[in-house]
């Protein structure tokens, strides 16, 4: 008789391989989650969630395939679940991205404002379209590859990209023209 209180046996994973993936891809996962709408204070927890899933699924991963599309798919699902949860906050943050200390302060502030504008504009793009937009226009991946990875028809991927570009451009335009001291439009 099995004890239902214990979790099923998780396959052993070569710790060195997992650590290598973690060390090499943490920054990628972190930025992907930010682009998919995970807020600054929550990125650490959601990144951990991605790597918990990676650890669990790594024995099933086809190592002949590139790892980043697989990581993106996991991050996309984690970000989707995050956005569905009640703790999703709509607070403005001062960006927590690393800045170049050698850069003058006024340039650092301008760069931080640009990053915030891009992240806020991305938040206004539908999540399914945003995923295609991030993969195509930010990561430079080909649409056929994106369609395969996301499990959507090729024409749907092209349509989502077209709509996402329009949504992003409109959101960025509105945000750039919004009064700085008022609320978001």
Secondary structure, DSSP 8 states (H G I E B T S, - for coil): ---TTS--------HHHHHHHHHHHHHHHHHHHHHTT--HHHHHHHHHHHHHHHHHHGGGS-TTS-HHHHHHHHHHHHHHHHHHSTT---------S---TTS-HHHHHHHHHHHHHHHHHHHTS-HHHHHHHIIIIIS---HHHHHHHHT--HHHHHHHHHHHHHHHHHHHHHHHHS-SSS---
